[in-house]
Structures are given as structure tokens and as C-alpha cells.
Amino acid sequence: MKLSARNVLRGTVTAVHKGATTAHVQIDVGGTIVTASITNEAVDELALAVGMAASAVVKASDVMIAID
């Protein structure tokens, strides 16, 4: 599959929390946790589970980052 997104963050799934229709998937990317909101259907299709390798693909013209 070809993607136009250039920002790929590779890491490990640390949590999968399913809601009514949307799931929050947490990925540890070098010690930083990235949380993605995706459909429950996508979680099932990708067979996402804690401990597996995964990549967060970010396609955005603007991304805001807050540093404490």
C-alpha cells in the first residue's frame, strides 16, 4: 500500500482501550506514548494487541506539540 504521509512513528503497542465505536491505542515510541483514536473495526482487522510492533502514521499539515 502506498501512503503519502511522511511521518511514521515506529513503536510497541502498550494499551488498547475499546469504546462504543472508537478505540484508543497507545504506542510507546522511544519512551514517549502516542495515542491514536481509530475505529474498533480497525483494531479487529489489524489484530492489535499489547506487545506487538506497530507504526503510527501521521498525515497533517499542522501538528501542535506541547513540551512541559
ChimeraX attribute file (.defattr): number of C-alpha atoms within 10 A of each C-alpha:
attribute: neighborCount
match mode: 1-to-1
recipient: residues
	/A:1	2
	/A:2	4
	/A:3	7
	/A:4	8
	/A:5	10
	/A:6	10
	/A:7	12
	/A:8	12
	/A:9	16
	/A:10	15
	/A:11	21
	/A:12	21
	/A:13	22
	/A:14	17
	/A:15	17
	/A:16	18
	/A:17	12
	/A:18	15
	/A:19	10
	/A:20	7
	/A:21	9
	/A:22	15
	/A:23	19
	/A:24	18
	/A:25	23
	/A:26	22
	/A:27	27
	/A:28	20
	/A:29	16
	/A:30	10
	/A:31	9
	/A:32	10
	/A:33	16
	/A:34	16
	/A:35	17
	/A:36	15
	/A:37	12
	/A:38	14
	/A:39	17
	/A:40	18
	/A:41	12
	/A:42	12
	/A:43	18
	/A:44	10
	/A:45	9
	/A:46	10
	/A:47	9
	/A:48	16
	/A:49	16
	/A:50	14
	/A:51	13
	/A:52	12
	/A:53	14
	/A:54	20
	/A:55	15
	/A:56	18
	/A:57	15
	/A:58	14
	/A:59	13
	/A:60	9
	/A:61	5
	/A:62	6
	/A:63	8
	/A:64	5
	/A:65	6
	/A:66	5
	/A:67	4
	/A:68	3
